[in-house]
């Protein structure tokens, strides 16, 4: 039986997935394959080449807790000005995020990780999703996390790739295509109760993109999420943290961990109860057939 973890995007809200991962590992639920998009690709790359344990989730939590906006979206007046003038396609240089990814990944290539890792990006010219399973790991993560207009696109063998969330923010279909029997979806949600509008062009652009990609996620979950072998862990709700705000990571991790624990335990009880009812029906059917002879 093959188990897949599907990690969606969400910029700073990617910290939510850390609490979910800890709850999963506590219950000895481990992936046989990992599929990540955008921030989910960053988290996926971190866990794919480490032991699938609570300790790994807590190590990832310490990374998120130490992040600031400037480490991911550093303000660079020259890059921003060139972007606004049309000389560049991005407002933020990708060098800071690349250094962050390089510091925390272990394998050099996707195909070398302990747990198979698949990263989703979007082809700029064709507008179609691309699953990356072989090739340079850091480049793949950078492509999947390249929020359009914010971070630079990545040249992947002649194809310009951007944020995978644009085409598919929670690639359930890829998990099914790769043969997963059990799928755990780790979404980040989207802000639904902001106290004020995002500040600045960067904040508004990241926020607007998160709303668009969440709509695709909601559509795909509506199509496939009611299957008994697909578990969608609940993100915090209501959520008032903007996707460029990295200061709330510890709070989000704690809340998502508690919510995931409750969800997984409730789901386990439902499955066990359903299994008992199924066995009881089978025994009843056998009794009826035996009596009919």
C-alpha positions, 0 to 999 in steps of 0.5 A, spaced: 500 500 500 502 506 497 501 513 501 502 520 498 503 526 502 500 532 497 503 539 500 500 545 497 503 552 496 501 558 500 508 562 501 508 564 509 502 559 510 507 553 509 508 553 516 501 550 517 504 544 514 509 543 519 504 542 525 500 537 520 506 533 519 508 532 526 501 530 527 501 525 522 508 522 524 506 522 531 501 516 528 506 513 524 503 515 518 509 516 513 509 517 506 512 513 500 512 519 495 511 526 496 508 531 491 509 539 493 507 545 490 510 552 491 511 552 499 509 545 499 515 544 495 520 547 500 517 543 505 517 536 501 524 537 499 526 538 507 522 532 509 524 527 503 531 526 505 530 526 512 527 520 517 520 521 517 519 522 524 516 527 529 524 530 530 524 532 523 517 536 523 520 539 529 527 541 526 522 544 520 518 548 525 525 551 527 526 553 520 520 556 519 520 560 526 526 563 524 524 566 518 523 573 516 520 576 510 526 579 508 529 572 508 524 570 502 522 576 499 527 581 500 526 588 498 531 590 492 529 597 490 533 596 483 530 589 482 523 592 483 524 598 479 527 594 473 521 590 474 516 595 474 519 598 468 519 592 464 526 590 464 525 584 468 519 580 470 520 579 477 519 584 483 524 580 488 531 577 486 531 569 487 538 569 490 535 569 498 530 564 497 535 560 493 540 560 499 535 558 504 533 552 500 540 550 498 542 551 506 536 546 508 536 540 502 540 534 503 540 531 496 542 534 490 537 531 485 530 529 485 531 522 484 536 522 490 532 523 496 530 517 501 522 518 499 521 519 492 519 527 491 515 530 485 515 537 484 509 541 480 511 547 476 507 551 471 510 552 464 509 559 462 508 559 455 503 553 455 500 554 461 500 547 463 502 544 469 509 540 469 511 534 474 518 534 475 521 528 478 528 528 475 533 533 475 537 538 480 533 539 486 534 546 488 532 548 481 526 544 481 524 547 488 525 554 485 521 553 479 515 551 483 516 557 488 516 562 483 510 566 484 509 570 478 511 577 478 514 576 484 520 571 483 524 570 477 522 564 472 526 558 472 529 556 465 528 548 466 532 545 459 529 551 455 522 551 458 521 557 463 517 555 469 513 558 474 509 557 481 506 550 480 500 553 484 498 557 478 496 551 474 495 546 480 496 548 487 494 541 490 496 536 485 491 530 487 491 527 480 499 526 480 498 522 486 493 518 483 497 517 477 503 515 481 499 509 484 498 512 491 493 508 495 492 513 500 493 520 500 494 525 505 493 533 503 496 538 507 493 545 504 495 551 507 488 555 506 487 562 505 486 568 509 479 569 510 478 574 516 484 580 514 483 586 519 486 590 513 488 589 506 495 587 504 500 593 504 504 595 498 505 592 491 508 585 493 503 584 499 497 585 494 500 581 489 502 575 493 495 575 496 492 575 490 495 569 487 494 565 493 486 567 492 487 564 485 491 558 487 486 556 492 480 557 488 483 551 483 485 547 490 477 548 492 475 545 485 480 539 485 478 537 492 470 538 490 472 533 484 476 528 488 476 529 496 470 525 497 474 519 496 475 515 502 482 514 501 483 521 500 484 525 507 484 533 507 487 535 513 484 542 516 488 548 515 486 553 521 480 557 520 478 563 521 485 565 518 487 572 518 495 571 517 497 574 510 501 570 506 507 575 506 507 575 514 512 570 517 512 572 524 506 568 526 509 561 524 509 558 531 502 560 532 500 557 526 504 551 527 501 550 534 494 551 531 495 546 525 498 541 529 492 541 534 487 541 529 490 535 525 491 531 531 483 532 532 482 530 525 486 524 524 484 521 531 476 522 529 478 519 522 481 513 525 475 512 529 470 513 523 474 508 519 475 503 525 467 503 526 466 502 519 470 496 519 467 493 524 460 494 521 463 491 515 465 485 518 458 485 522 455 485 515 459 480 512 458 475 518 450 476 518 450 475 510 454 468 511 449 466 517 443 467 512 447 463 507 448 458 511 441 458 514 438 457 507 442 451 505 
